[in-house]
Amino acid sequence: MKIAIIDMGTNTFHLMLAEVTKDSHQIFHKDRVAVKIGENGINNNKITPEAWDRALNTILTFKEKIATSNISQVYSTATSAIRNAENGESLINEIEQATGIKTQIISGKKEAELILAGTKRALDLGEEKHLIMDIGGGSIEFIIADASKTHWLRSFEVGGQRLVEKFHHTDPISSEELSSLSDYFATELSELIEQCAIHQPKTLVGCSGTFDTLSDIYCARENCEIEDNQTELPFPISSFDSIYQDMITKTRSERLAIPGMIEMRVDMIVVASALIDFLIKTLAIQKLRVSAFALKEGVLFEAIDAVRNSINS
């Protein structure tokens, strides 16, 4: 059976196509588009007409690929920007009318659970408590977990696009803006800080987006190669500070010229890196790990389990 996974994120829309059998699965197509559905409206809980059109056109393009791939089932999810927008449900309805694709608007809690499910397939967490984070454009999910137990999880509506529009107005970002960001993190993430004081995770696991790009920048500097099926990406904590300094001292065009940088990340990566820096220092993080799997893979593995149950029944 062939299935499609669509992840409608605040910054990026993903399409993943996979063939599932009783004993295995194979991903045969991946696509990502920088839709930026939250741009210029996320802090007002609105999807602008321009973002609306980008979203609809992207799903129409995904539908064409799905239609030519003999797909049996489509699993489509939408996250922060759409779930919080006053017109988010209307957009989902129009997408269904135009494409026949039904989309589930998932809660922040469900988003965190799916991210954890994807991460556990990528990394062996062992007995150590890890702090897992996924920096999305609209929300950021945090999970404290080991291989066998989830100790705490929560989604915070403080994602990268929200932070860019609230705080990042100079190029490069100013020291005053960085100070305001740090104060904001201390206030908005107080529950996270309290939970980390209780559970004492010393390893930070980053998923998708910003962390993928930070790993790519590191690998470009160190000439390390990443295999196609690699589920843990290289990015040692010792490399973070020098890359972070580049993020906060270079202009947009200078950042874009950094080997490993991609245009869809060049804006949000500044505030996202400031958050990582805040967490490393505030929580005394000692190690960084990067998971190649996150939400969409969590959806994929959940779908695979459902398909196999139907095959076996």
Backbone as CSV, one residue per row, in Angstrom:
resi,resn,N_x,N_y,N_z,CA_x,CA_y,CA_z,C_x,C_y,C_z
1,MET,0.845,-1.197,0.000,0.000,0.000,0.000,0.878,1.245,0.000
2,LYS,0.513,2.212,-0.820,1.250,3.463,-0.865,0.469,4.549,-0.119
3,ILE,1.183,5.313,0.717,0.540,6.357,1.507,1.278,7.684,1.329
4,ALA,0.560,8.763,1.596,1.134,10.102,1.528,1.012,10.761,2.894
5,ILE,2.061,11.460,3.297,2.069,12.244,4.530,2.235,13.704,4.139
6,ILE,1.323,14.558,4.587,1.435,15.998,4.377,1.519,16.673,5.736
7,ASP,2.548,17.489,5.911,2.753,18.248,7.146,2.678,19.732,6.789
8,MET,1.579,20.392,7.211,1.409,21.809,6.935,1.942,22.610,8.115
9,GLY,3.235,22.876,8.098,3.851,23.649,9.153,3.703,25.141,8.926
10,THR,4.095,25.908,9.916,3.960,27.362,9.834,4.903,27.959,8.805
11,ASN,6.090,27.388,8.705,7.071,27.898,7.749,7.133,27.045,6.490
12,THR,7.082,25.733,6.666,7.313,24.801,5.562,6.200,23.772,5.478
13,PHE,5.775,23.463,4.245,4.872,22.346,3.973,5.729,21.192,3.445
14,HIS,5.494,19.987,3.982,6.225,18.797,3.561,5.273,17.780,2.934
15,LEU,5.760,17.083,1.930,5.078,15.933,1.357,6.034,14.752,1.383
16,MET,5.551,13.618,1.871,6.358,12.404,1.906,5.494,11.248,1.421
17,LEU,5.995,10.491,0.459,5.287,9.339,-0.093,6.045,8.072,0.271
18,ALA,5.310,7.063,0.713,5.947,5.822,1.157,5.124,4.618,0.727
19,GLU,5.816,3.519,0.489,5.159,2.245,0.219,5.323,1.351,1.435
20,VAL,4.209,0.832,1.919,4.202,0.047,3.147,3.790,-1.383,2.835
21,THR,4.587,-2.340,3.298,4.221,-3.751,3.206,4.063,-4.302,4.617
22,LYS,3.798,-5.573,4.701,3.595,-6.198,6.005,4.837,-6.100,6.882
23,ASP,6.010,-6.139,6.255,7.246,-6.228,7.030,8.187,-5.035,6.877
24,SER,7.907,-4.127,5.942,8.848,-3.037,5.714,8.142,-1.825,5.112
25,HIS,8.893,-0.736,4.985,8.383,0.435,4.287,9.534,1.114,3.556
26,GLN,9.196,1.828,2.501,10.202,2.566,1.741,9.655,3.930,1.363
27,ILE,10.378,4.988,1.728,10.009,6.338,1.328,10.553,6.568,-0.080
28,PHE,9.679,6.874,-1.026,10.143,7.014,-2.412,10.037,8.439,-2.947
29,HIS,9.521,9.366,-2.139,9.488,10.759,-2.590,9.373,11.692,-1.390
30,LYS,10.159,12.785,-1.427,10.049,13.840,-0.419,10.033,15.185,-1.124
31,ASP,9.236,16.096,-0.581,9.198,17.449,-1.120,8.951,18.417,0.032
32,ARG,9.519,19.621,-0.050,9.254,20.651,0.947,9.174,21.996,0.239
33,VAL,8.243,22.812,0.725,8.012,24.123,0.124,7.920,25.149,1.243
34,ALA,8.663,26.258,1.090,8.628,27.333,2.093,7.373,28.177,1.878
35,VAL,6.251,27.695,2.407,4.963,28.374,2.223,4.871,29.635,3.084
36,LYS,5.505,29.605,4.256,5.477,30.743,5.192,4.042,31.214,5.439
37,ILE,3.230,30.279,5.864,1.806,30.577,6.041,1.560,31.559,7.186
38,GLY,2.517,31.658,8.109,2.342,32.585,9.225,2.841,33.991,8.956
39,GLU,3.475,34.193,7.829,4.129,35.477,7.550,3.138,36.640,7.583
40,ASN,3.487,37.667,8.355,2.737,38.933,8.460,1.352,38.794,9.082
41,GLY,1.029,37.623,9.635,-0.287,37.484,10.234,-0.318,36.647,11.493
42,ILE,0.794,35.942,11.772,0.747,34.941,12.832,0.478,35.538,14.202
43,ASN,1.023,36.730,14.469,0.811,37.327,15.786,-0.547,38.013,15.912
44,ASN,-1.287,38.070,14.809,-2.670,38.571,14.829,-3.673,37.452,14.635
45,ASN,-3.178,36.212,14.670,-4.035,35.031,14.481,-4.808,35.098,13.167
46,LYS,-4.121,35.495,12.117,-4.734,35.575,10.787,-3.800,34.950,9.758
47,ILE,-4.373,34.309,8.762,-3.634,33.897,7.577,-3.931,34.926,6.503
48,THR,-2.900,35.599,6.019,-3.113,36.659,5.039,-3.545,36.070,3.705
49,PRO,-4.170,36.870,2.839,-4.562,36.364,1.509,-3.379,35.809,0.719
50,GLU,-2.215,36.441,0.843,-1.037,35.970,0.113,-0.593,34.595,0.624
51,ALA,-0.582,34.428,1.945,-0.203,33.141,2.527,-1.245,32.074,2.206
52,TRP,-2.500,32.467,2.219,-3.606,31.558,1.858,-3.378,30.994,0.459
53,ASP,-3.066,31.857,-0.496,-2.856,31.425,-1.884,-1.639,30.509,-1.991
54,ARG,-0.564,30.837,-1.268,0.622,29.976,-1.307,0.299,28.587,-0.774
55,ALA,-0.479,28.536,0.316,-0.851,27.247,0.912,-1.694,26.421,-0.049
56,LEU,-2.711,27.035,-0.613,-3.617,26.311,-1.507,-2.869,25.821,-2.747
57,ASN,-2.053,26.673,-3.329,-1.320,26.286,-4.537,-0.327,25.164,-4.255
58,THR,0.277,25.184,-3.066,1.221,24.125,-2.707,0.506,22.781,-2.567
59,ILE,-0.639,22.772,-1.907,-1.375,21.516,-1.745,-1.911,21.024,-3.096
60,LEU,-2.294,21.924,-3.965,-2.695,21.522,-5.320,-1.538,20.841,-6.044
61,THR,-0.320,21.369,-5.864,0.857,20.743,-6.469,1.126,19.375,-5.842
62,PHE,0.998,19.291,-4.519,1.154,17.998,-3.841,0.119,17.000,-4.364
63,LYS,-1.105,17.473,-4.571,-2.180,16.604,-5.053,-1.831,16.001,-6.409
64,GLU,-1.214,16.781,-7.279,-0.816,16.272,-8.594,0.174,15.120,-8.449
65,LYS,1.142,15.280,-7.547,2.120,14.213,-7.328,1.459,12.984,-6.724
66,ILE,0.548,13.201,-5.789,-0.181,12.094,-5.170,-1.002,11.338,-6.218
67,ALA,-1.641,12.091,-7.110,-2.517,11.488,-8.123,-1.745,10.606,-9.102
68,THR,-0.476,10.919,-9.327,0.323,10.139,-10.284,1.125,9.031,-9.607
69,SER,0.933,8.845,-8.303,1.755,7.880,-7.557,0.960,6.708,-6.999
70,ASN,-0.297,6.566,-7.410,-1.125,5.432,-6.982,-1.211,5.334,-5.456
71,ILE,-1.510,6.472,-4.831,-1.593,6.548,-3.371,-2.948,6.053,-2.878
72,SER,-2.922,5.217,-1.853,-4.164,4.663,-1.299,-4.746,5.521,-0.188
73,GLN,-3.877,6.180,0.590,-4.348,6.930,1.754,-3.456,8.150,1.967
74,VAL,-4.108,9.284,2.281,-3.377,10.517,2.568,-3.581,10.875,4.035
75,TYR,-2.484,11.121,4.750,-2.522,11.561,6.137,-1.980,12.992,6.178
76,SER,-2.865,13.949,6.432,-2.493,15.357,6.370,-2.738,16.022,7.720
77,THR,-1.732,16.745,8.204,-1.858,17.437,9.482,-1.494,18.910,9.317
78,ALA,-2.101,19.745,10.163,-1.791,21.177,10.208,-1.494,21.546,11.652
79,THR,-0.563,22.495,11.822,-0.092,22.814,13.168,-0.349,24.274,13.543
80,SER,0.547,24.890,14.244,0.309,26.115,15.008,-0.368,27.249,14.254
81,ALA,0.189,27.658,13.113,-0.350,28.835,12.418,-1.801,28.634,12.040
82,ILE,-2.125,27.425,11.594,-3.498,27.141,11.158,-4.402,26.921,12.356
83,ARG,-3.935,26.214,13.380,-4.829,25.945,14.516,-5.164,27.206,15.302
84,ASN,-4.291,28.226,15.252,-4.544,29.455,15.996,-5.171,30.569,15.172
85,ALA,-5.178,30.415,13.867,-5.720,31.473,13.009,-7.245,31.453,13.015
86,GLU,-7.827,32.632,13.065,-9.293,32.744,13.026,-9.855,32.150,11.735
87,ASN,-9.085,32.235,10.665,-9.546,31.715,9.375,-8.848,30.400,8.998
88,GLY,-8.202,29.756,9.973,-7.480,28.522,9.691,-8.383,27.392,9.232
89,GLU,-9.507,27.216,9.915,-10.426,26.144,9.537,-11.032,26.390,8.161
90,SER,-11.266,27.658,7.834,-11.797,27.985,6.505,-10.810,27.593,5.424
91,LEU,-9.515,27.817,5.675,-8.493,27.407,4.714,-8.496,25.895,4.532
92,ILE,-8.566,25.159,5.632,-8.577,23.694,5.555,-9.796,23.211,4.768
93,ASN,-10.935,23.859,4.973,-12.151,23.498,4.228,-11.986,23.756,2.740
94,GLU,-11.376,24.890,2.386,-11.182,25.192,0.967,-10.202,24.213,0.329
95,ILE,-9.156,23.843,1.084,-8.208,22.850,0.568,-8.909,21.522,0.294
96,GLU,-9.784,21.115,1.210,-10.522,19.857,1.002,-11.431,19.947,-0.216
97,GLN,-12.108,21.081,-0.378,-12.985,21.245,-1.536,-12.208,21.218,-2.847
98,ALA,-11.007,21.803,-2.835,-10.216,21.906,-4.064,-9.457,20.626,-4.398
99,THR,-9.095,19.847,-3.368,-8.225,18.694,-3.605,-8.802,17.361,-3.156
100,GLY,-9.823,17.398,-2.305,-10.341,16.171,-1.712,-9.517,15.687,-0.534
101,ILE,-8.485,16.426,-0.148,-7.611,16.024,0.958,-8.154,16.574,2.280
102,LYS,-8.459,15.667,3.195,-8.906,16.061,4.524,-7.690,16.231,5.431
103,THR,-7.677,17.321,6.169,-6.542,17.632,7.031,-6.982,17.711,8.482
104,GLN,-6.221,17.092,9.344,-6.476,17.156,10.784,-5.658,18.295,11.380
105,ILE,-6.334,19.252,12.015,-5.642,20.300,12.758,-5.320,19.734,14.130
106,ILE,-4.041,19.507,14.396,-3.670,18.814,15.624,-3.342,19.799,16.740
107,SER,-3.533,19.362,17.967,-3.220,20.184,19.136,-1.716,20.240,19.345
108,GLY,-1.275,21.182,20.171,0.137,21.257,20.509,0.617,20.002,21.219
109,LYS,-0.235,19.431,22.064,0.131,18.199,22.780,0.339,17.054,21.803
110,LYS,-0.578,16.907,20.848,-0.444,15.851,19.851,0.799,16.082,18.997
111,GLU,1.073,17.336,18.672,2.272,17.668,17.904,3.519,17.189,18.651
112,ALA,3.596,17.467,19.944,4.740,17.043,20.740,4.846,15.520,20.784
113,GLU,3.723,14.839,20.903,3.723,13.373,20.947,4.245,12.781,19.639
114,LEU,3.836,13.389,18.517,4.299,12.887,17.218,5.785,13.162,17.010
115,ILE,6.251,14.315,17.467,7.680,14.631,17.393,8.479,13.615,18.203
116,LEU,8.000,13.297,19.397,8.666,12.297,20.224,8.679,10.932,19.524
117,ALA,7.557,10.563,18.914,7.481,9.273,18.212,8.502,9.209,17.079
118,GLY,8.636,10.316,16.336,9.633,10.354,15.277,11.042,10.293,15.828
119,THR,11.308,11.049,16.884,12.647,11.096,17.472,13.080,9.738,18.004
120,LYS,12.154,9.022,18.623,12.502,7.710,19.183,12.861,6.699,18.100
121,ARG,12.334,6.900,16.885,12.710,6.027,15.773,14.090,6.393,15.215
122,ALA,14.518,7.618,15.483,15.806,8.081,14.955,16.947,7.853,15.922
123,LEU,16.696,8.039,17.216,17.748,8.013,18.228,17.449,6.998,19.319
124,ASP,18.498,6.393,19.820,18.380,5.579,21.024,18.614,6.501,22.216
125,LEU,17.558,6.804,22.947,17.667,7.719,24.083,18.235,7.045,25.321
126,GLY,18.139,5.731,25.372,18.662,4.998,26.523,17.951,5.378,27.812
127,GLU,18.652,5.286,28.918,18.073,5.578,30.231,18.218,7.052,30.622
128,GLU,19.004,7.797,29.868,19.249,9.206,30.188,18.046,10.065,29.787
129,LYS,17.689,11.007,30.630,16.637,11.953,30.285,17.180,12.986,29.292
130,HIS,16.511,13.119,28.170,16.873,14.087,27.150,15.822,15.190,27.094
131,LEU,16.251,16.405,26.773,15.324,17.483,26.444,15.237,17.554,24.926
132,ILE,14.065,17.240,24.394,13.835,17.231,22.947,13.086,18.501,22.585
133,MET,13.525,19.173,21.505,12.834,20.388,21.081,12.719,20.442,19.569
134,ASP,11.606,20.980,19.119,11.362,21.223,17.697,10.935,22.676,17.555
135,ILE,11.774,23.481,16.908,11.495,24.910,16.753,10.718,25.122,15.460
136,GLY,9.417,25.235,15.577,8.598,25.527,14.414,8.420,27.022,14.233
137,GLY,7.741,27.389,13.174,7.492,28.800,12.935,6.449,29.384,13.873
138,GLY,5.480,28.557,14.276,4.413,29.043,15.140,4.557,28.617,16.579
139,SER,4.960,27.369,16.784,5.099,26.848,18.144,6.432,26.147,18.291
140,ILE,6.811,25.945,19.542,7.999,25.155,19.864,7.563,24.067,20.830
141,GLU,7.904,22.819,20.477,7.549,21.693,21.327,8.762,21.258,22.147
142,PHE,8.530,21.011,23.420,9.564,20.525,24.331,9.082,19.230,24.970
143,ILE,9.973,18.253,25.025,9.663,16.966,25.653,10.857,16.547,26.493
144,ILE,10.600,16.116,27.694,11.648,15.493,28.511,11.328,14.004,28.560
145,ALA,12.232,13.197,28.019,11.947,11.765,27.900,13.231,10.966,27.885
146,ASP,13.089,9.686,28.234,14.131,8.704,27.973,13.512,7.653,27.059
147,ALA,14.201,6.563,26.825,13.714,5.577,25.862,12.393,4.938,26.275
148,SER,12.162,4.849,27.567,10.989,4.108,28.039,9.877,4.978,28.617
149,LYS,10.160,6.241,28.912,9.161,7.047,29.612,9.204,8.507,29.156
150,THR,8.001,9.083,29.027,7.865,10.520,28.798,7.613,11.178,30.144
151,HIS,8.517,12.045,30.568,8.406,12.662,31.885,7.590,13.949,31.859
152,TRP,7.625,14.643,30.708,6.895,15.926,30.591,6.939,16.358,29.143
153,LEU,5.866,16.975,28.682,5.891,17.569,27.353,4.923,18.733,27.291
154,ARG,5.254,19.695,26.444,4.373,20.849,26.249,4.734,21.584,24.962
155,SER,3.724,22.153,24.359,3.906,23.018,23.200,3.714,24.466,23.632
156,PHE,4.656,25.323,23.249,4.578,26.754,23.549,4.387,27.528,22.243
157,GLU,3.441,28.465,22.235,3.190,29.248,21.017,4.173,30.425,20.919
158,VAL,5.435,30.072,20.816,6.512,31.076,20.750,7.469,30.718,19.615
159,GLY,6.923,30.287,18.481,7.743,29.808,17.384,8.545,30.895,16.689
160,GLY,9.391,30.453,15.770,10.356,31.331,15.139,9.761,32.495,14.371
161,GLN,8.680,32.254,13.624,8.072,33.359,12.876,7.494,34.400,13.826
162,ARG,6.897,33.931,14.908,6.387,34.863,15.924,7.534,35.699,16.501
163,LEU,8.665,35.043,16.790,9.802,35.740,17.388,10.430,36.736,16.420
164,VAL,10.540,36.352,15.150,11.091,37.261,14.141,10.269,38.545,14.076
165,GLU,8.940,38.383,14.018,8.076,39.554,13.854,7.998,40.400,15.126
166,LYS,8.217,39.780,16.280,8.197,40.527,17.542,9.519,41.238,17.831
167,PHE,10.648,40.593,17.494,11.928,41.036,18.038,13.007,41.371,17.013
168,HIS,12.991,40.770,15.836,14.130,40.906,14.934,13.822,41.946,13.854
169,HIS,14.234,43.186,14.120,13.898,44.289,13.213,15.128,44.988,12.648
170,THR,16.324,44.599,13.080,17.547,45.192,12.547,18.376,44.109,11.866
171,ASP,19.324,44.533,11.035,20.125,43.579,10.270,21.590,44.009,10.307
172,PRO,22.452,43.307,11.060,22.153,42.109,11.855,21.360,42.455,13.117
173,ILE,20.903,41.424,13.809,20.115,41.641,15.016,20.933,42.435,16.034
174,SER,20.275,43.322,16.757,20.976,44.187,17.707,21.108,43.519,19.073
175,SER,22.027,44.034,19.871,22.208,43.513,21.231,20.966,43.766,22.076
176,GLU,20.285,44.886,21.813,19.046,45.185,22.539,17.961,44.163,22.206
177,GLU,17.864,43.788,20.942,16.873,42.781,20.539,17.199,41.425,21.138
178,LEU,18.475,41.082,21.183,18.884,39.823,21.806,18.563,39.817,23.294
179,SER,18.766,40.953,23.959,18.445,41.058,25.380,16.941,40.907,25.608
180,SER,16.143,41.526,24.733,14.679,41.403,24.838,14.240,39.966,24.619
181,LEU,14.874,39.291,23.669,14.571,37.879,23.428,14.864,37.043,24.667
182,SER,16.012,37.271,25.274,16.392,36.501,26.457,15.402,36.712,27.597
183,ASP,14.982,37.943,27.805,13.983,38.234,28.844,12.663,37.538,28.530
184,TYR,12.301,37.550,27.262,11.055,36.912,26.820,11.115,35.403,27.052
185,PHE,12.235,34.778,26.699,12.386,33.342,26.926,12.266,33.011,28.413
186,ALA,12.898,33.804,29.253,12.883,33.537,30.694,11.465,33.576,31.244
187,THR,10.648,34.478,30.698,9.257,34.598,31.159,8.367,33.534,30.549
188,GLU,8.398,33.434,29.230,7.463,32.546,28.525,7.777,31.066,28.734
189,LEU,9.030,30.739,28.979,9.433,29.340,29.128,9.718,28.984,30.589
190,SER,9.096,29.702,31.512,9.355,29.457,32.938,8.981,28.033,33.352
191,GLU,7.889,27.497,32.793,7.505,26.122,33.144,8.546,25.125,32.652
192,LEU,9.081,25.345,31.466,10.146,24.489,30.954,11.352,24.524,31.884
193,ILE,11.747,25.705,32.292,12.908,25.851,33.171,12.669,25.138,34.500
194,GLU,11.449,25.243,35.024,11.100,24.557,36.273,11.177,23.034,36.104
195,GLN,10.653,22.531,35.001,10.655,21.081,34.771,12.075,20.558,34.566
196,CYS,12.905,21.357,33.916,14.298,20.939,33.729,15.063,20.956,35.055
197,ALA,14.693,21.847,35.952,15.302,21.846,37.283,14.949,20.568,38.030
198,ILE,13.754,20.055,37.780,13.319,18.810,38.427,14.004,17.601,37.797
199,HIS,13.997,17.524,36.457,14.437,16.321,35.757,15.911,16.334,35.356
200,GLN,16.521,17.511,35.297,17.960,17.650,35.055,18.461,17.011,33.748
201,PRO,17.798,17.248,32.629,18.363,16.742,31.371,19.620,17.523,31.015
202,LYS,20.638,16.821,30.537,21.895,17.470,30.171,22.180,17.368,28.664
203,THR,21.330,16.620,27.956,21.462,16.507,26.505,20.254,17.136,25.841
204,LEU,20.511,18.029,24.905,19.452,18.675,24.131,19.386,18.016,22.763
205,VAL,18.204,17.524,22.414,17.976,16.925,21.100,17.168,17.898,20.252
206,GLY,17.719,18.307,19.127,17.017,19.200,18.213,16.449,18.429,17.047
207,CYS,15.239,18.805,16.633,14.563,18.132,15.527,14.249,19.124,14.410
208,SER,14.525,18.722,13.183,14.090,19.397,11.952,14.553,20.845,11.836
209,GLY,14.140,21.486,10.730,14.315,22.911,10.517,15.667,23.487,10.864
210,THR,15.684,24.299,11.906,16.895,24.992,12.331,18.041,24.027,12.582
211,PHE,17.785,22.931,13.252,18.857,21.999,13.598,19.412,21.296,12.369
212,ASP,18.560,20.980,11.388,19.051,20.420,10.131,20.064,21.369,9.493
213,THR,19.721,22.658,9.469,20.589,23.644,8.834,21.870,23.867,9.628
214,LEU,21.773,23.929,10.950,22.977,24.065,11.770,23.922,22.881,11.548
215,SER,23.364,21.685,11.430,24.182,20.508,11.138,24.811,20.615,9.752
216,ASP,24.040,21.100,8.776,24.583,21.268,7.418,25.742,22.271,7.405
217,ILE,25.596,23.366,8.161,26.671,24.371,8.248,27.917,23.755,8.885
218,TYR,27.705,23.013,9.972,28.818,22.336,10.638,29.514,21.365,9.678
219,CYS,28.731,20.583,8.943,29.313,19.592,8.034,30.050,20.254,6.876
220,ALA,29.534,21.401,6.413,30.244,22.136,5.359,31.601,22.629,5.852
221,ARG,31.655,23.028,7.118,32.921,23.498,7.693,33.910,22.353,7.907
222,GLU,33.378,21.217,8.326,34.241,20.105,8.733,34.392,19.032,7.654
223,ASN,33.742,19.264,6.502,33.811,18.308,5.385,33.346,16.905,5.780
224,CYS,32.309,16.860,6.620,31.751,15.554,6.971,30.581,15.230,6.046
225,GLU,30.415,13.969,5.756,29.374,13.530,4.822,28.224,12.901,5.579
226,ILE,27.008,13.161,5.120,25.810,12.592,5.727,25.199,11.604,4.750
227,GLU,25.005,10.380,5.198,24.396,9.364,4.344,22.894,9.573,4.269
228,ASP,22.296,9.089,3.174,20.865,9.306,2.932,19.989,8.714,4.034
229,ASN,20.410,7.582,4.590,19.589,6.897,5.599,20.024,7.207,7.029
230,GLN,20.856,8.238,7.198,21.360,8.585,8.532,20.251,9.235,9.350
231,THR,20.011,8.738,10.554,18.909,9.247,11.374,19.365,10.180,12.485
232,GLU,20.664,10.185,12.793,21.222,11.168,13.726,22.263,11.991,12.989
233,LEU,22.093,13.305,13.025,22.953,14.201,12.262,24.040,14.789,13.152
234,PRO,25.232,15.031,12.621,26.337,15.537,13.436,26.203,17.024,13.749
235,PHE,26.368,17.369,15.007,26.421,18.772,15.428,26.842,18.833,16.894
236,PRO,28.148,18.730,17.167,28.613,18.730,18.566,28.421,20.094,19.210
237,ILE,28.210,20.085,20.500,27.956,21.336,21.216,29.164,22.273,21.144
238,SER,30.351,21.717,20.975,31.555,22.548,20.879,31.553,23.431,19.636
239,SER,30.755,23.069,18.629,30.710,23.844,17.383,29.643,24.930,17.409
240,PHE,28.777,24.903,18.429,27.616,25.798,18.386,27.987,27.267,18.480
241,ASP,28.857,27.625,19.420,29.065,29.044,19.712,29.604,29.818,18.514
242,SER,30.545,29.243,17.781,31.106,29.978,16.640,30.065,30.176,15.551
243,ILE,29.209,29.164,15.341,28.143,29.307,14.348,27.112,30.314,14.837
244,TYR,26.797,30.289,16.122,25.853,31.252,16.698,26.360,32.682,16.521
245,GLN,27.639,32.890,16.736,28.194,34.241,16.563,28.021,34.731,15.130
246,ASP,28.154,33.823,14.180,27.899,34.200,12.778,26.436,34.598,12.578
247,MET,25.537,33.877,13.224,24.110,34.162,13.051,23.737,35.556,13.565
248,ILE,24.374,35.975,14.643,23.968,37.240,15.278,24.827,38.434,14.867
249,THR,25.901,38.195,14.127,26.759,39.319,13.724,26.736,39.575,12.221
250,LYS,26.224,38.647,11.446,26.205,38.812,9.993,24.849,39.335,9.515
251,THR,24.857,40.040,8.404,23.617,40.486,7.766,22.952,39.306,7.069
252,ARG,21.738,39.527,6.620,21.005,38.458,5.931,21.782,37.935,4.730
253,SER,22.296,38.834,3.903,23.034,38.400,2.715,24.314,37.664,3.093
254,GLU,24.964,38.089,4.171,26.165,37.396,4.636,25.831,36.016,5.183
255,ARG,24.719,35.907,5.895,24.297,34.593,6.398,23.971,33.657,5.240
256,LEU,23.330,34.199,4.233,22.926,33.371,3.094,24.143,32.820,2.357
257,ALA,25.269,33.515,2.464,26.499,33.072,1.795,27.247,32.002,2.586
258,ILE,26.808,31.714,3.811,27.468,30.690,4.625,27.220,29.318,4.001
259,PRO,28.254,28.533,3.716,28.037,27.180,3.181,27.143,26.355,4.100
260,GLY,26.128,25.746,3.522,25.169,24.954,4.292,23.872,25.679,4.585
261,MET,23.884,27.018,4.481,22.664,27.801,4.723,21.720,27.673,3.524
262,ILE,20.414,27.667,3.798,19.416,27.701,2.724,18.484,28.874,2.974
263,GLU,17.910,29.395,1.899,17.153,30.636,2.006,15.936,30.505,2.912
264,MET,15.291,29.346,2.917,14.081,29.221,3.733,14.369,29.274,5.234
265,ARG,15.649,29.136,5.621,16.010,29.173,7.049,16.695,30.482,7.448
266,VAL,17.130,31.286,6.490,18.071,32.370,6.769,17.522,33.428,7.713
267,ASP,16.210,33.608,7.767,15.624,34.614,8.659,15.364,34.054,10.058
268,MET,14.664,32.944,10.118,14.251,32.393,11.401,15.405,31.828,12.211
269,ILE,16.502,31.467,11.530,17.601,30.800,12.221,18.277,31.702,13.250
270,VAL,18.147,33.025,13.106,18.781,33.941,14.060,18.108,33.840,15.430
271,VAL,16.795,34.008,15.467,16.088,33.940,16.745,16.093,32.519,17.293
272,ALA,16.044,31.520,16.388,16.093,30.133,16.836,17.437,29.821,17.493
273,SER,18.511,30.320,16.917,19.838,30.104,17.505,19.966,30.827,18.842
274,ALA,19.332,32.003,18.953,19.336,32.715,20.237,18.631,31.898,21.307
275,LEU,17.569,31.202,20.932,16.875,30.336,21.886,17.760,29.162,22.298
276,ILE,18.431,28.538,21.340,19.326,27.425,21.675,20.413,27.892,22.628
277,ASP,20.990,29.055,22.351,22.020,29.620,23.217,21.473,29.854,24.629
278,PHE,20.262,30.397,24.709,19.621,30.631,26.011,19.464,29.324,26.779
279,LEU,19.023,28.281,26.113,18.788,27.000,26.786,20.095,26.352,27.227
280,ILE,21.108,26.393,26.372,22.397,25.807,26.737,22.930,26.449,28.010
281,LYS,22.835,27.771,28.080,23.385,28.493,29.237,22.489,28.370,30.468
282,THR,21.180,28.493,30.290,20.255,28.479,31.421,20.139,27.098,32.045
283,LEU,20.154,26.067,31.202,19.927,24.705,31.683,21.223,23.919,31.857
284,ALA,22.362,24.558,31.592,23.670,23.904,31.701,23.725,22.639,30.842
285,ILE,23.250,22.768,29.593,23.274,21.656,28.648,24.718,21.302,28.309
286,GLN,25.019,20.010,28.277,26.388,19.552,28.042,26.588,18.889,26.681
287,LYS,25.480,18.481,26.041,25.609,17.733,24.792,24.453,18.081,23.857
288,LEU,24.753,18.145,22.562,23.728,18.345,21.541,23.620,17.100,20.668
289,ARG,22.383,16.722,20.349,22.129,15.672,19.366,21.079,16.199,18.392
290,VAL,21.130,15.747,17.150,20.167,16.205,16.147,19.469,14.990,15.545
291,SER,18.152,14.972,15.660,17.342,13.900,15.096,16.927,14.263,13.672
292,ALA,17.130,13.340,12.751,16.685,13.548,11.373,15.183,13.342,11.233
293,PHE,14.555,12.780,12.257,13.117,12.539,12.239,12.418,13.488,13.201
294,ALA,11.195,13.881,12.837,10.393,14.747,13.704,8.918,14.443,13.468
295,LEU,8.106,15.488,13.347,6.655,15.311,13.298,6.194,14.453,12.124
296,LYS,6.644,14.784,10.925,6.125,14.058,9.757,6.479,12.577,9.813
297,GLU,7.672,12.263,10.383,8.023,10.862,10.547,7.178,10.213,11.641
298,GLY,6.832,10.986,12.672,5.909,10.471,13.689,4.570,10.113,13.084
299,VAL,4.061,10.981,12.208,2.809,10.697,11.489,2.983,9.463,10.608
300,LEU,4.132,9.381,9.923,4.396,8.242,9.041,4.355,6.928,9.813
301,PHE,5.065,6.860,10.935,5.124,5.599,11.668,3.778,5.255,12.305
302,GLU,3.023,6.275,12.704,1.666,6.034,13.204,0.797,5.469,12.089
303,ALA,0.940,6.012,10.876,0.177,5.532,9.722,0.596,4.119,9.340
304,ILE,1.906,3.846,9.391,2.399,2.509,9.064,1.801,1.468,10.002
305,ASP,1.746,1.797,11.291,1.141,0.865,12.252,-0.323,0.603,11.919
306,ALA,-1.043,1.652,11.513,-2.457,1.492,11.156,-2.607,0.625,9.898
307,VAL,-1.737,0.841,8.904,-1.789,0.071,7.666,-1.493,-1.400,7.947
308,ARG,-0.482,-1.649,8.757,-0.115,-3.051,9.048,-1.193,-3.761,9.852
309,ASN,-1.847,-3.028,10.726,-2.959,-3.624,11.477,-4.079,-4.020,10.535
310,SER,-4.332,-3.175,9.519,-5.399,-3.499,8.558,-4.986,-4.670,7.670
311,ILE,-3.677,-4.741,7.322,-3.190,-5.852,6.512,-3.297,-7.165,7.278
312,ASN,-2.916,-7.127,8.545,-2.922,-8.350,9.365,-4.331,-8.796,9.746
313,SER,-5.277,-7.821,9.790,-6.655,-8.197,10.116,-7.374,-8.628,8.850
